[in-house]
């Protein structure tokens, strides 16, 4: 991984400005889509009038220049002091910390702003600059700032004064289709020859401080020749090799730490400083690559953030930044829950070069970076094979089985149609909300991508858990499952059954199911002597899904169940209550069959179940029944759901 990051970091460094690593750019895509006009507001510290106020004249936001001009520095996590002369909308609290400090946990009122603290503690050489002299004067405006820019709010039984941006900007924003995206601070002080409001970022000492803190670390040169050391990241001798020190806590490089389980977990803790050393230049490249991947190669898999990290052969000279765009697009086809029409399918970024992918699950609040799960070393060949398998199965159900399966309806969630992919799987394997970080869906995907066999019995167990969730409305415990109303329970069964069938067919295509040989999906030719059109549909479905005899027996039991349930459609209770959705063994299966026959006789509708019962008898092995109870439930409900399709006469 480090090799890929350094290569990517090197490619990202071409034509890069010195400020690019620390300047933050707001994500304004939503505002663009809605044609919202964006502005920059000036917060003036007027020392002449002892006042703090917003300039009523707004500047138009320039995507390329505004953040750089006013030095919108990335917010630093952890114990770093606030040093921000410009902040994004929603982060004005950072301005208060920067210039006026914060009340500590003991209730002590600050005596200085955090920017001044940072200079005094770590960069005293800037005390004599204009910046160093002006900060204490700005701090004297603290009470005025609090009075004008904060309101009292109660939180957890305590009253706090918090900044209300909407209240502040309501008087200067004239249109509902406009928005302030940046706030920059400025100062006005005749005593310091600042006769017009001047951005803090332009005050003498500010840029020099920022360069010293962020850009010049490790660059000090001495007249003594420095001996070269081994750089762990590259395995080569380099100068300026030091213990790693990445300022950004939201970084892939934070996996290489000694405190928790991570990539450096086998290092000797006592020798960590000596063992994990990287040259200053490579640390910079690693930081740039991590930032790019987390911003451009992040995708949600099974409800958890993952970073897509490609790996190439060392000898391959490839444009990693270019190719990763194509890998991300392909990943969207598998993992994105949006409707398929919105997904990018262009082959623009295709490459002949071999590559492998790691999907790295992580957790972060911006102050730490913790790995949760890994899907490692997925080859390009297998990655594409999975995409093709899901596409083929989607087309099979949509086109070849359209008479038997209303696939478009099955794949419609909350009014939006989706294409069958791994996002569909996430919604049909119940995950308890207290186990979201380590869940069965991730385990299944890991097996699939790492080309390891999957136990079909586990799939049938997941299916039963899903049906129980729908039956007993356990949606609060399983947040990833789509909700159905009571009256739509039949559709919950149907959708669940056919999505599981699609998953099983995809796994068969990939030859990933245990105890099953690879099966090619073909469209069978129907014989002319088939009994009737409806039975032809059933026979076609049996062949497509590769039904065994015992599975056919359960299918016809499900048809009996459907028929009797229809007979009882106006009753408050029906035969579905006789199904043990946790699993049906041989005795329970036979009791259900007998109950269905009795109900049909009771309603004098035996003719509606007699054929299915005859088929059940011909396929059911009364002497040697070995089907697992969960599998039996699945195939019973496959028969129960079969043929629930929309038709022209709305039957």
DATAFEN-V375081 format. One record per helix or strand of 3 or more residues. SS is the DSSP state (hx for helix, st for strand). FROM is the first residue (numbers start at 1). TO is the last residue. If there is no record, write none. Layout:
# DATAFEN-V375081
SS&FROM&TO ; SS&FROM&TO
This chain:
# DATAFEN-V375081
hx&2&12 ; hx&29&33 ; st&37&46 ; st&51&54 ; hx&66&69 ; st&86&88 ; hx&92&100 ; hx&114&122 ; hx&124&126 ; hx&130&139 ; hx&142&149 ; st&150&155 ; st&158&163 ; hx&165&169 ; st&178&189 ; hx&190&192 ; st&194&199 ; hx&200&202 ; hx&206&215 ; st&229&231 ; st&236&238 ; st&241&243 ; hx&252&255 ; hx&269&275 ; st&277&279 ; hx&280&296 ; st&298&301 ; st&304&312 ; hx&320&335 ; hx&340&342 ; st&355&363 ; st&370&379 ; hx&380&400 ; hx&407&410 ; hx&422&426 ; hx&433&435 ; hx&440&449 ; hx&456&471 ; hx&486&509 ; hx&533&545 ; hx&549&567 ; hx&575&578 ; hx&586&602 ; hx&606&608 ; hx&610&619 ; hx&629&641
